Amino acid sequence: MKTYDKLYYDGQWQEAKSDDYREVINSANEEVIAKVKSASKEDIDLAVQSANEAFDSWSQLDPKDRASYLEQIAQGIEDRLDEIAETVVLELGSSRDFSQSAQAQNAVNEMRATLKDFADFSFVDQVDQGQVVKEGTGVVACITPWNFPLNQIQRKMTPALLAGNTVVVKPASETPLTAYILADIIHQVGLPKGVFNMVFGSGSSVGDYLADHPDIALISFTGSTEVGRLMYQKAGKGIKRLVLELGGKSAMVFLEGGDLEAAVKQAADTVLDNQGQTCSALSRLIVPGDRLEDTKAILKDYYQDIQVGDPSQDGVKVGPMVSKDQYQRVLDYIAKGKEEGAQVLLGGQAVEGPGYFIQPTVFTEATNDMTIAREEIFGPVLTVLTYDSVEEAIAIANDSPYGLSGAVTGPKDEAFEVAKRLRTGNVNVNQASRNPRLPFGGYKESGFGRENGIYALDDYLELKAIFE
């Protein structure tokens, strides 16, 4: 077991001033793999002070020079992809394949896509005889979740720094080890001191204190809608700007005439990869009533080859839940689905033995008013719903407090028209590849603000009108 007792601020690794350690668990075997020292209030004050002092010079730096630093960070990540992927497997439980591609490599892909468009970004717009100047907001508190321990930091850090802000990052306490690697990469790049800072600890103590800090100008938070509401309140007290990427209960709508097998597999993969611990998972599969039996057959055939087990082993697709609390949360939702009358087509149980493993589970004969169809489970659970008309399918998909993501599979023109009617920030049509230049974010209780590409910069910029 390794002990981590340093924080990163003012361009250096600093000894944490608290005596509080949090354990990091390998959820595949329930063993403690590391102890990480939490930041004290004094530590957080020093990190914010460092970021505040660095803001003026960083914000005035030529945008091309800021981009150059980010390009070096992207290269540093790429040089250590294997190490990052192995760490994600260990502390999160994602499969090896998923950790290499979606967890590690995807962070590099998204950074470079943003940097490509940033090359043409203008911080000054001429309007008649005046100018509109775009400039950084100040110190940004980046409070990130455990399900994508590298890329969730990258999605905040990249636009914030390019826009001219400085950042204080608070990673999730369940998965801090990947964040340590990122901070080391940034240190090796030689980013000016105070531009990037990182503190560790729980959300309820370190995260809350950081968000409440008077010198924080903007809070960028990714996590549950419940905690997002608290961040909304904190931002309101200090009139801070706020970016929220929250929960989801996204739908895959299959239209007659489309590829049913492709639709089923796409939805299933989103609740199998990362153990369904993905906010954009297509956890509601909506199919015509007369195609339900076909859907069941495809699911049974596909799931029979899905391997659950040690995520470090080749061929394993589904690893453990990240923690005991998350494990119990998912099991409680499965029990609720059974209690409310949905039928278990597949799975529905914990896996015996050590580790927080749950059988990939599929519910059928469900209705959209059931708990399993309305609340974000964040586990390997898929709910199949049926419809009699396309209008009903659209209504079911939109009947949700969330609006983060979605998908439509069907004849091209019809699928596109249905996609336009879904009240959600992202819609995938006919298994299209995701483009990292396009924005990601949600409607309704899924939050506000956007990540990815040049669109993300808007949330981190102030606009100044200069009249000449």
C-alpha positions in Angstrom: 0.0 0.0 0.0 1.3 3.4 -1.0 0.8 6.6 1.0 0.2 10.0 -0.7 0.7 12.9 1.6 1.3 15.8 -0.9 -1.0 18.4 -2.5 -0.1 20.4 -5.6 -0.2 24.2 -5.5 2.1 27.2 -6.3 3.9 25.0 -8.8 5.1 22.5 -6.3 4.2 19.4 -4.4 3.3 20.6 -0.9 3.0 18.6 2.3 -0.6 18.5 3.4 -1.2 20.2 6.7 -4.0 17.9 7.9 -3.8 14.5 9.6 -6.8 13.1 7.7 -6.2 10.2 5.3 -8.7 8.6 3.0 -8.3 5.0 1.8 -8.4 4.0 -1.9 -10.0 0.6 -2.4 -9.5 -1.9 -5.2 -13.2 -2.8 -5.6 -12.4 -6.0 -7.4 -11.0 -7.6 -4.2 -11.9 -5.0 -1.5 -8.2 -4.4 -0.6 -6.8 -1.0 0.4 -4.3 0.0 -2.2 -3.4 3.5 -1.1 -3.9 6.2 1.5 -4.3 9.8 0.4 -4.0 12.8 2.7 -6.8 15.3 2.6 -6.4 19.0 2.4 -7.1 21.2 5.4 -8.8 24.6 5.1 -5.4 26.2 5.3 -4.2 24.1 2.4 -7.2 25.1 0.3 -6.7 28.8 1.2 -3.1 28.5 0.0 -4.1 26.8 -3.2 -6.7 29.4 -4.0 -4.3 32.2 -3.1 -1.7 30.7 -5.5 -4.3 30.5 -8.3 -5.5 34.1 -7.6 -2.0 35.5 -7.7 -1.3 33.7 -11.0 -4.5 34.8 -12.7 -3.3 38.2 -14.0 -0.2 37.1 -15.8 -1.8 33.9 -17.1 -4.8 35.7 -18.4 -2.6 38.2 -20.2 -0.4 35.5 -21.8 -0.7 35.2 -25.6 -3.4 32.6 -26.2 -1.0 30.8 -28.5 1.4 30.3 -25.6 -1.5 29.0 -23.4 -2.3 26.6 -26.1 1.3 25.5 -26.4 1.2 24.5 -22.7 -2.0 22.5 -23.2 -0.5 20.7 -26.2 2.5 19.6 -24.1 0.1 18.3 -21.4 -1.8 16.3 -24.0 1.5 14.8 -25.2 2.5 14.1 -21.6 -0.8 12.2 -21.1 -0.3 10.3 -24.3 3.3 9.3 -23.2 1.8 7.7 -20.1 -1.4 6.2 -21.5 -0.5 2.7 -20.3 0.2 3.8 -16.7 -3.0 5.9 -16.6 -5.1 3.0 -17.9 -3.6 0.6 -15.4 -4.3 3.0 -12.6 -7.9 3.5 -13.7 -8.4 -0.3 -13.7 -7.0 -0.5 -10.2 -8.9 2.4 -8.5 -12.1 2.5 -10.5 -12.6 -1.1 -11.8 -13.1 -0.3 -15.5 -12.1 -3.0 -17.9 -8.6 -2.9 -19.4 -9.9 -2.2 -22.9 -12.3 0.6 -21.8 -9.7 2.2 -19.6 -7.2 2.4 -22.5 -9.6 3.8 -25.0 -12.5 5.7 -23.4 -10.7 6.6 -20.2 -7.1 7.5 -21.2 -6.9 7.9 -25.0 -10.2 9.8 -25.2 -8.8 12.6 -23.0 -6.0 13.2 -25.5 -8.4 13.1 -28.4 -10.7 15.7 -26.8 -7.8 18.0 -25.9 -6.4 18.0 -29.4 -9.8 18.5 -31.0 -10.3 21.6 -28.8 -6.8 22.9 -29.5 -7.4 22.5 -33.2 -10.4 24.8 -33.2 -8.8 27.1 -30.7 -6.2 28.1 -33.2 -8.9 30.1 -35.0 -10.6 31.5 -31.9 -10.7 35.3 -31.5 -10.7 37.0 -28.1 -11.7 40.3 -29.7 -14.7 41.0 -31.9 -15.0 44.3 -33.7 -18.6 45.6 -33.7 -19.0 48.9 -35.5 -16.7 51.3 -33.7 -16.5 49.2 -30.6 -14.9 46.0 -29.4 -16.2 43.0 -27.6 -13.3 41.5 -25.5 -13.5 38.0 -24.2 -11.4 37.4 -21.1 -11.0 34.8 -18.3 -13.4 34.9 -15.3 -10.8 34.3 -12.6 -10.1 31.3 -10.4 -12.2 28.2 -11.3 -13.0 25.4 -8.8 -13.1 22.2 -10.8 -14.9 19.6 -8.7 -14.9 16.2 -10.5 -16.5 12.8 -10.1 -14.9 9.3 -9.9 -16.4 7.7 -13.0 -13.9 9.2 -15.5 -11.0 10.3 -13.2 -8.8 11.7 -15.9 -11.2 13.0 -18.6 -13.6 14.7 -16.2 -10.7 16.9 -15.0 -9.5 17.4 -18.6 -12.9 18.6 -19.8 -12.8 21.4 -17.2 -9.1 22.2 -17.2 -8.7 22.5 -21.0 -11.3 25.2 -21.7 -10.7 27.0 -18.4 -7.0 27.4 -19.0 -7.3 28.2 -22.7 -9.8 31.0 -21.7 -7.2 32.5 -19.4 -8.5 31.2 -16.0 -6.5 29.5 -13.3 -7.8 26.4 -11.6 -8.0 24.5 -8.3 -9.0 20.9 -9.0 -10.7 18.7 -6.3 -10.8 15.1 -7.7 -13.1 12.5 -6.3 -11.8 10.8 -3.2 -12.6 7.3 -4.6 -10.3 7.8 -7.6 -7.5 10.2 -6.7 -4.5 8.2 -8.1 -5.1 9.0 -11.8 -5.3 12.7 -10.8 -1.9 12.4 -9.2 -0.4 11.3 -12.5 -2.0 14.3 -14.3 -0.6 16.7 -11.8 2.8 15.1 -12.2 2.5 15.5 -16.0 1.6 19.2 -15.6 4.5 19.7 -13.2 6.9 18.2 -15.7 5.6 20.4 -18.5 6.5 23.4 -16.3 3.1 25.2 -16.3 3.6 28.6 -14.6 3.2 28.3 -10.8 -0.3 28.8 -9.6 -2.1 28.2 -12.9 -3.0 24.6 -12.0 -3.5 23.5 -8.4 -4.9 20.3 -6.9 -6.2 19.4 -3.5 -7.6 16.1 -2.2 -10.4 15.1 0.2 -14.1 14.5 0.5 -16.7 16.5 -1.4 -18.6 17.3 1.8 -15.6 18.9 3.4 -12.9 19.9 0.9 -15.3 20.3 -2.0 -17.7 22.4 0.0 -15.1 24.7 1.4 -13.5 25.2 -2.0 -16.8 26.0 -3.6 -17.7 28.5 -0.8 -14.3 30.2 -1.0 -14.7 34.0 -1.6 -11.9 34.1 -4.2 -13.5 31.4 -6.4 -15.1 33.1 -9.4 -16.6 30.1 -11.1 -17.6 26.6 -9.9 -17.4 23.8 -12.5 -19.0 20.7 -11.0 -19.8 17.2 -12.5 -21.7 14.8 -10.3 -25.2 13.9 -9.1 -28.2 16.2 -9.6 -28.6 16.2 -5.8 -25.2 17.7 -5.1 -25.6 19.9 -8.2 -28.5 21.6 -6.4 -26.2 22.3 -3.4 -23.6 23.8 -5.8 -26.3 26.0 -7.2 -27.0 27.4 -3.8 -23.4 28.0 -3.1 -22.9 29.8 -6.3 -25.9 32.0 -5.6 -24.6 33.1 -2.2 -21.4 34.5 -3.8 -22.9 35.4 -7.2 -20.4 33.0 -8.7 -20.7 31.6 -12.2 -21.6 28.0 -12.4 -21.2 25.1 -14.9 -23.0 21.9 -14.0 -22.9 18.5 -15.7 -25.3 16.3 -13.7 -27.2 13.1 -14.0 -29.0 11.4 -16.9 -31.6 8.8 -17.7 -31.1 8.7 -21.4 -33.2 6.8 -24.0 -32.4 4.8 -27.1 -35.5 5.0 -29.4 -35.7 2.2 -32.0 -37.8 3.0 -35.0 -39.3 0.3 -37.2 -37.1 -0.1 -40.3 -33.9 0.4 -38.4 -31.3 -2.1 -37.3 -32.7 -3.6 -34.1 -29.7 -5.6 -33.2 -27.4 -2.5 -33.6 -29.8 -0.5 -31.4 -29.9 -3.1 -28.7 -26.2 -3.6 -28.6 -25.5 0.1 -28.5 -27.8 0.6 -25.5 -26.5 -2.5 -23.8 -22.8 -1.4 -24.2 -23.5 1.9 -22.4 -24.6 0.0 -19.3 -21.9 -2.6 -19.6 -18.9 -0.5 -20.3 -17.7 1.2 -17.1 -20.3 -0.9 -15.3 -22.9 1.6 -16.4 -21.3 4.3 -14.3 -21.7 6.8 -17.1 -24.0 9.8 -17.0 -24.9 9.5 -20.7 -25.7 5.7 -20.5 -28.7 4.8 -22.7 -30.3 3.0 -19.8 -33.9 3.1 -21.3 -34.3 1.1 -24.5 -37.6 2.0 -26.2 -38.9 -0.4 -28.8 -42.2 -1.1 -30.6 -44.4 -3.4 -28.6 -44.5 -6.0 -31.4 -40.7 -6.1 -31.4 -40.3 -6.9 -27.7 -39.7 -10.6 -28.2 -37.1 -10.0 -30.9 -35.5 -7.5 -28.5 -35.4 -10.1 -25.7 -33.8 -12.7 -28.0 -31.1 -10.3 -29.1 -30.3 -9.3 -25.5 -30.1 -12.9 -24.3 -27.8 -13.8 -27.1 -25.6 -10.8 -26.6 -25.3 -11.1 -22.8 -24.4 -14.7 -22.8 -20.8 -13.8 -24.0 -20.3 -10.9 -21.6 -17.6 -11.6 -19.1 -17.8 -10.2 -15.5 -14.7 -10.3 -13.3 -11.3 -8.9 -12.6 -11.0 -5.9 -14.9 -7.3 -6.3 -15.3 -7.9 -9.6 -17.2 -8.2 -9.8 -21.0 -11.7 -10.4 -22.2 -13.5 -9.0 -19.2 -16.0 -6.3 -20.1 -17.8 -5.7 -16.7 -15.8 -5.1 -13.6 -16.9 -4.2 -10.1 -18.8 -1.2 -8.9 -16.5 1.6 -7.7 -17.4 1.2 -4.0 -19.5 -0.6 -1.4 -21.9 2.3 -1.3 -22.4 2.3 -5.1 -22.7 -1.5 -5.0 -25.5 -1.3 -2.5 -27.2 1.6 -4.3 -27.5 -0.5 -7.5 -28.7 -3.6 -5.7 -31.4 -1.4 -4.0 -32.6 -0.2 -7.4 -32.7 -3.7 -8.7 -34.8 -4.7 -5.7 -37.1 -1.7 -6.3 -37.6 -2.8 -9.9 -38.7 -6.2 -8.9 -41.0 -4.8 -6.2 -42.7 -2.4 -8.7 -43.5 -5.3 -11.0 -40.8 -5.1 -13.8 -39.6 -8.5 -15.0 -36.0 -9.6 -14.7 -34.9 -10.9 -18.1 -31.3 -11.2 -17.2 -29.2 -10.9 -14.1 -30.7 -9.3 -11.1 -28.3 -10.4 -8.4 -25.0 -9.7 -6.8 -22.1 -11.9 -7.8 -20.9 -14.1 -5.0 -17.4 -13.8 -3.7 -15.1 -10.8 -2.9 -15.4 -7.6 -4.8 -18.4 -5.3 -5.6 -19.7 -7.2 -8.6 -23.2 -7.2 -9.8 -24.7 -9.3 -12.6 -25.5 -7.3 -15.7 -29.3 -6.9 -15.4 -32.1 -6.3 -17.9 -35.7 -5.4 -16.9 -38.7 -5.9 -19.3 -42.4 -5.4 -18.9 -41.5 -2.0 -17.3 -43.4 1.3 -17.6 -41.9 4.8 -17.6 -43.4 5.7 -14.2 -41.3 3.0 -12.4 -38.4 4.0 -10.3 -35.9 2.1 -12.5 -37.1 4.1 -15.5 -37.0 7.5 -13.9 -33.9 7.6 -11.6 -30.3 7.3 -12.5 -29.1 3.9 -11.3 -25.4 4.3 -12.4 -24.9 0.6 -12.7 -25.2 -2.3 -15.2 -28.9 -2.1 -15.5 -31.0 -1.7 -18.7 -34.8 -1.1 -18.7 -36.7 -2.0 -21.8 -39.9 0.0 -22.5 -42.4 -0.4 -25.3 -44.5 1.9 -27.5 -47.4 1.7 -30.0 -46.6 4.8 -32.1 -43.7 7.1 -32.8 -45.4 10.0 -31.0 -45.7 7.8 -27.9 -42.0 6.8 -28.2 -41.0 10.5 -28.3 -43.2 11.3 -25.4 -41.7 8.4 -23.3 -38.2 9.5 -24.1 -39.0 13.1 -23.1 -40.9 12.1 -20.0 -37.9 12.4 -17.7 -36.5 15.0 -15.3 -33.2 14.6 -17.2 -32.0 15.6 -20.6 -28.4 14.7 -21.0 -28.1 12.3 -23.9 -30.1 10.0 -26.2 -30.0 8.0 -29.4 -32.3 7.1 -32.3 -31.9 4.1 -34.6 -34.1 3.9 -37.7 -34.5 5.0 -41.3 -32.2 8.0 -41.8 -34.6 10.9 -42.4 -37.2 9.7 -39.8 -34.5 9.1 -37.2 -33.1 12.6 -37.7 -36.5 14.2 -37.3 -37.1 12.2 -34.1 -33.7 13.2 -32.8 -34.6 16.9 -33.3 -37.6 16.4 -31.1 -35.8 14.8 -28.1 -35.3 17.3 -25.3 -31.8 16.4 -24.6 -28.4 18.0 -25.2 -26.9 15.1 -27.2 -28.5 12.6 -29.6 -26.7 9.9 -31.5 -28.3 8.8 -34.8 -27.7 5.3 -36.2 -24.6 4.5 -34.1 -22.7 7.6 -35.4 -19.2 8.0 -34.0 -18.9 10.7 -31.4 -17.1 13.8 -32.6 -15.0 15.4 -29.8 -15.4 18.8 -31.5 -19.1 18.8 -30.7 -20.5 20.1 -27.4 -21.6 17.8 -24.5 -24.1 18.9 -21.9 -27.7 18.6 -20.8 -31.2 20.1 -20.6 -33.4 20.2 -17.5 -32.0 18.5 -14.4 -28.9 17.3 -16.3 -27.4 20.8 -15.7 -26.2 23.6 -17.9 -23.1 24.7 -19.7 -21.2 22.6 -22.2 -18.0 20.6 -22.4 -15.8 19.6 -25.4 -14.6 21.6 -28.3 -14.5 25.3 -28.7 -18.1 25.6 -27.4 -16.8 24.9 -23.9 -14.8 28.1 -23.7 -18.0 30.2 -23.6 -18.7 29.1 -20.0 -15.3 30.3 -18.8 -15.2 33.7 -20.4 -16.4 37.1 -19.4 -17.5 39.6 -22.1 -16.3 43.2 -22.0 -17.7 45.9 -24.3 -15.3 48.7 -25.1 -16.8 51.7 -26.8 -14.5 53.8 -28.9 
